[in-house]
């Protein structure tokens, strides 16, 4: 969440930057400033009462020694009266601080200066593109038909067992899934990321820490009896490893990667664009997460983009990078780059990765800090990216590599699959 220092330093700037995300920040920002002034007034009054209490407490002993019992009893009565007032002030102060926090939790992150203005995905900017565009015949099949033809993914079985959006991978389909996961993890390891195997369910504090709560409750699967949430991405448990942690500078940067299943309700998603693997309720993904000093985070963001680009190039997929406009960015992000691959049979681009810098927004929620040369604690910057999400990668690989003989497996995956064609 935004810090009070950010807001109070230049509230007009904060309101203007929030407008780039389509968020009207005037009322919440003004309310936060008003509540903070109220908090300071309450704190001052409470401090004055404490000073008066200390003075009275010190005088009681002296009065008793001087034999002035009546005055001592009067002082004791004042002490009791002040303590009651302190209780009231403490309750008002706690409520005011809670009100400030609730408003701050409802305000999105400020977009970075390089974020273009815009209201929707149509306003995103293509920054870079590469990879060979496949040339398929008119009889090319979309991946859901290829999956059925070669018996590698069964969508109907998933519906039978669970429901729509939970496919079953079979035989070479399952092997190809496992190959992609291992390939992505191995490549992350070569790039210096330490592998983490996180839990797939998290508590409410973890959801708040990375910004899924209270913004996206409706998109998460909630285990109500235990008040736990199925993770929408490994970003949540991995970043929360550093909640309430003060790091020493020599520990930075932190580079972690994790494979996990991801669970998303995707409420309201219907139509032809969500067929097959295009949009699932459960899918596999390898995530990369970084904890950085603020001055290093944008260089780290470029490294992460290069890493994802390298994966797509090794898989031989056509790709492009989008710089997201303010209106298409997530609640928590300061800047986001989406990677999309071209699906030749569907003739459309499919998002396979988002790489984001959250600056101090998540770190402030998490209380993720480091101790600087000045011996003071400072908020870290957090970043994460998909490297990569599997379903649409699988869709593009199946469609783009189809031949009359079968589906050709990219060379980099063959040592993991043990086969070079699906037929």
Residue pairs with C-beta under 8 A, 6 or more apart in sequence:
1 101
1 104
1 105
1 107
1 361
1 364
1 365
2 14
2 104
2 107
2 109
2 110
2 361
2 364
3 360
3 364
3 379
4 32
4 36
4 100
4 104
6 14
6 110
7 14
7 29
7 32
7 33
8 33
8 36
11 29
11 30
11 33
14 25
14 29
14 110
15 25
15 26
15 29
17 110
17 111
18 24
18 25
18 29
18 107
18 108
18 110
19 25
20 111
20 115
20 117
20 326
21 108
21 111
21 326
21 327
21 329
22 119
22 326
22 327
23 107
23 108
25 107
28 103
28 106
28 107
29 107
31 103
32 100
32 103
32 104
35 96
35 99
35 100
35 103
36 100
38 96
39 93
39 96
39 97
39 100
42 89
42 92
42 93
42 96
43 93
45 89
46 86
46 89
46 90
46 93
49 82
49 85
49 86
49 89
50 86
52 82
53 79
53 82
53 83
53 86
56 75
56 78
56 79
56 82
57 79
59 75
60 72
60 75
60 76
60 79
63 69
63 71
63 72
63 75
64 72
105 208
105 214
105 365
106 214
108 331
108 332
109 331
109 332
109 333
109 334
109 358
109 359
109 361
110 334
111 326
111 329
111 333
111 334
111 335
112 334
112 335
112 357
112 359
114 323
114 335
115 323
115 324
115 325
115 326
115 329
115 334
115 335
116 123
116 124
116 125
116 323
116 325
116 326
117 123
117 325
117 326
117 327
118 124
118 325
118 326
118 327
118 328
119 325
119 327
119 328
120 325
120 327
120 328
121 328
123 325
123 327
123 328
124 322
124 323
124 324
124 325
124 328
124 338
125 322
125 323
125 325
126 320
126 321
126 322
127 320
127 321
127 322
127 323
127 337
128 309
128 320
128 321
129 318
129 319
129 320
129 321
130 309
130 312
130 313
130 318
130 319
130 320
131 312
131 313
131 316
131 317
131 318
131 319
131 341
131 342
132 316
132 318
133 318
133 342
133 344
134 318
134 342
134 344
134 400
134 401
135 344
136 344
136 345
136 399
136 400
136 402
140 344
140 345
140 399
140 402
141 149
141 345
141 399
141 402
142 275
142 276
142 343
142 345
142 346
142 399
143 276
143 277
143 343
143 345
143 346
143 394
143 395
143 396
143 398
143 399
144 153
144 155
144 275
144 276
144 277
146 152
146 398
146 399
146 402
146 407
147 153
147 154
147 155
147 173
147 276
147 398
148 154
150 172
150 173
150 406
150 407
150 422
150 423
151 170
151 171
151 173
152 169
152 170
152 171
152 172
152 173
152 174
152 176
152 422
153 167
153 168
153 169
153 170
153 173
153 276
153 277
154 167
154 168
154 170
155 164
155 167
155 168
155 276
157 168
158 164
158 165
158 166
158 167
158 168
159 166
161 168
162 282
163 281
164 281
165 266
165 279
165 280
165 281
165 282
166 280
166 281
166 282
167 277
167 280
169 176
169 177
172 417
172 419
172 422
173 422
175 417
175 418
175 419
176 394
176 397
176 409
176 413
176 417
176 422
177 284
177 390
177 394
178 416
179 409
179 413
179 416
179 417
180 284
180 388
180 390
180 393
180 394
180 413
180 416
181 259
181 284
181 286
181 390
182 416
183 412
183 413
183 416
184 259
184 286
184 311
184 387
184 388
185 195
185 257
185 259
185 286
187 307
187 310
187 311
187 314
187 387
188 195
188 257
188 286
188 288
188 307
188 387
189 195
189 257
191 255
191 303
191 307
192 255
193 255
193 256
193 257
193 288
194 255
194 256
194 257
195 256
195 257
195 258
195 259
196 234
196 238
196 241
196 256
196 257
196 258
197 258
197 259
198 231
198 234
198 237
198 238
198 258
198 260
199 231
199 237
200 230
200 231
200 260
200 261
200 263
201 223
201 228
201 229
201 230
201 231
202 228
202 229
202 231
202 236
202 237
202 240
203 227
203 228
203 229
204 213
204 227
204 229
205 240
205 243
206 229
206 236
206 237
206 240
206 243
207 213
207 220
207 229
207 236
208 214
208 365
209 236
209 239
209 240
209 243
209 362
209 365
209 366
210 235
210 236
210 239
210 240
210 332
210 362
210 365
210 366
211 330
211 331
211 332
211 358
211 361
211 362
211 365
212 220
212 229
212 232
212 236
213 220
213 229
215 331
215 332
216 232
216 331
218 265
218 267
219 232
219 264
219 265
219 266
219 267
220 229
220 230
220 232
220 263
220 264
220 265
221 229
221 230
221 263
221 265
222 228
222 229
222 230
223 229
223 230
230 263
231 237
231 260
231 262
231 263
232 262
232 263
232 264
233 260
233 262
233 285
233 287
233 384
233 386
234 258
234 259
234 260
234 262
234 285
234 286
234 287
234 289
235 287
235 289
235 384
237 258
237 260
238 256
238 258
238 287
238 289
238 384
239 289
239 291
239 362
239 366
239 368
239 382
239 384
240 366
241 256
242 254
242 291
242 366
242 368
242 380
243 366
243 367
243 368
244 366
244 367
244 368
245 367
245 368
245 369
246 369
246 370
246 371
246 377
247 254
247 291
247 368
247 369
247 370
247 371
247 380
248 370
248 371
249 293
249 370
249 371
249 372
249 373
251 370
252 291
252 292
252 293
252 296
252 370
252 380
253 290
253 291
253 292
253 293
253 296
253 300
254 289
254 290
254 291
254 292
255 288
255 289
255 290
256 288
256 289
256 290
257 286
257 287
257 288
257 289
257 387
258 286
258 287
258 289
259 284
259 285
259 286
259 287
260 284
260 285
260 287
261 282
261 283
261 284
262 282
262 283
262 284
262 285
262 389
263 281
263 282
264 280
264 281
265 281
266 274
266 279
266 280
266 281
269 279
273 279
273 348
276 395
277 283
277 391
277 392
277 394
277 395
278 350
278 391
278 392
278 395
280 391
283 389
283 390
283 391
284 389
284 390
284 391
285 386
285 388
285 389
285 390
286 386
286 387
286 388
287 384
287 385
287 386
287 387
288 304
288 307
288 384
288 385
288 387
289 382
289 383
289 384
290 297
290 300
290 304
290 382
290 383
290 384
291 368
291 380
291 381
291 382
292 300
292 380
292 381
292 382
292 383
293 370
293 378
293 380
293 381
294 359
294 360
294 378
294 379
294 380
294 381
296 381
297 357
297 359
297 381
297 383
298 357
300 357
300 383
301 335
301 337
301 355
301 357
301 383
304 355
304 383
304 385
304 387
305 321
305 337
305 355
305 385
307 385
307 387
308 339
308 353
308 355
308 385
308 386
308 387
308 388
309 319
309 321
309 339
311 387
311 388
312 319
312 339
312 341
312 352
312 388
313 319
314 410
314 412
315 393
315 397
315 410
315 412
315 413
316 410
317 341
317 342
317 393
317 396
317 397
317 400
318 341
318 342
318 400
319 339
319 340
319 341
319 342
320 339
320 340
320 349
321 337
321 338
321 339
322 337
322 338
322 339
322 340
323 335
323 337
324 333
324 335
324 336
324 337
324 338
329 335
329 336
330 336
330 354
330 356
332 356
332 358
332 361
332 362
333 356
333 357
333 358
334 356
334 357
334 358
334 359
334 361
335 356
335 357
336 354
336 355
336 356
337 354
337 355
337 356
338 351
338 353
338 354
338 355
339 351
339 352
339 353
339 354
339 355
339 386
339 388
340 349
340 350
340 351
340 352
341 349
341 350
341 352
341 392
341 393
341 396
342 348
342 349
342 350
342 396
342 400
343 349
343 350
343 392
343 395
343 396
343 399
343 400
344 396
344 399
344 400
345 399
345 400
345 402
346 395
346 399
350 392
350 395
350 396
351 392
352 386
352 388
352 389
352 392
352 393
352 396
353 385
353 386
353 387
353 388
353 389
354 385
354 386
355 383
355 384
355 385
355 386
356 383
356 384
356 385
357 381
357 383
358 381
358 382
358 383
358 384
359 381
360 379
360 380
360 381
361 382
362 368
362 382
363 369
363 379
363 380
363 381
363 382
364 379
366 382
368 379
368 380
368 382
369 377
369 378
369 379
369 380
370 377
370 378
370 380
371 377
371 378
372 378
397 407
397 409
397 410
398 407
398 422
401 407
401 408
401 409
401 410
405 421
405 423
406 421
406 422
406 423
407 421
407 422
407 423
408 420
408 421
409 417
409 419
409 420
409 421
409 422
411 420
414 420
